[in-house]
Amino acid sequence: NLRMRITHIASEMTPIAKVGGLADVIHGLSKALIRLGHEIDVILPKYDCIDAKGLSQLRIEVPERWHDARDCRFKSTVFSAYIDGIKVYLIDMHHPEQLFNRGAIYGCHDDLARFVLFSEIALHFL
């Protein structure tokens, strides 16, 4: 029986950051894969509107990492926690434009740039 370590990089996950069906899919798929014996991680942005009630064992995983964007240099902090047995990493990007501190997950004029930069930082974290 092949056991894999699988990491999902996503913009939302039930129950902490949910807008639509993607949040349910990431949560449900992760739980199903864990039941099959795989090790699952999920990487999400640390939104200011996250519902932290579902998080347990919240801790700082990487206290400070510098990043160079096109027009600025900024730090990020990576937190880890568990939701329903799923290890979740939350990337807190200390970008001067407050990319994930806007009270909403989607609907900003620069969503494409926000999520491209988040994806790049998530890949660097891996």
Secondary structure, DSSP 8 states (H G I E B T S, - for coil): ----EEEEE-S-BTTTB-SSHHHHHHHHHHHHHHHTT-EEEEEEE--TT--GGG-EEEEEEEEEEEEE-SS-EEEEEEEEEEETTEEEEEEEEE-TT-TT-SS-SS--TTHHHHHHHHHHHHHHH-
